[in-house]
């Protein structure tokens, strides 16, 4: 919820790191941390976490979408576009959901 609200992101990151210590490799926690990193502007860490989440949970729409946005912010138009297209293919409303959080392509 802290990442959705956009603050306090340092606490959101600490929560995610603690959860990953308890459940290493958990796709949901990795995706949450991905979103925290995205909100913090750390796009390379965001993309890495979302890629890891998607590998353990294929076609994970949220991980694909946020990871795609992070890749776009890093200048990877091809990779970011492919991830976003796959996310929309898995959940056609994913962009609308993240728009509610103030996150748009």
N, C-alpha and C positions, 0 to 999 in steps of 0.2 A: 504494500500500500504506500510506503514511503516513496518508492520510485514512481508510482502512478501520480501521486501528489507532487512529486518533484522536489521534496525536501523531507527531512534532512537526509541528504544522500550519503553522507559519511556514515550515518547510523544504518542506513539500508545496506551499504556495502559490508559493514561489520556483521550484520545479521546474516547476509548471504554467505560470507566466509565461514561463520560459525556453523551454519547449516551444512555447508559442504564438508566441514571437518567431521560432522556426525554422519553424513550421507554422501561420501565421495562419488562424484560422477552423476548425481541425481539430475536428470534433465530439467525438471521444473526449477530447481534451485539455480542451475546454470543459466537458464533462460531469464530468471529474475535478476541474476547478477549481470547478465548481458544488458538488460534494460537499465539497470543502475549505471553501468559504465557508459551506455549510450547517453543517458541524461547528463552524465558528468563530462561528456565530450571526449571520452577515451574510446575512440571508435575501433582501434585495433584490438583492444581487450574485449570490447563488446562483440565484435565479429568472431573472435576466437571462441568465446563462451557460447555464442549462439551456434556456431558450427559444431562444437562438442555436444551441445544439447540435441541438435538435429541428428547427429550420427547415432546417438543411443536411442533416439525416438524419431525415426524417419517420418518425414512430412509433418513435422511439428510446426504448425502454421505461425505461431508467435515467434519462435526462434528463427524461422526463415524470414519473416517480415522484418523484425528488428535487426537481425544480422544483415539482411539486404540493405536496409537503410544505412547501417554503419559502413558497409562496403562502399555505398554511393558516396558517403561523406569522405571516404579515403580516396576517392577518384576511381574506384573499380566499377565502372558503369556496367560492364558485361556481367560480372559476378553478382553485383547488387541487383541488377535487373532480373537476372535468372532466379535469384532467391525470392524476390518480391513476387514474380510471376508464379512460382511454385506455391508460395504462401496463399496467394489469391485463389489458385487452383484448389487448394485444400480447404479454404474457407473464404468465400467471396466477400464476406463482411469484415475481414481482418483490418483493412485500411480504415474503415469506418470506426471500428473499435478503438484503434490507436489515435484516430483523429479526436475522439472524445477526451483523450489524455493530453491533447495538444501536440501530438506527434504526427507530422504529415510528410509525405515524400517531397 
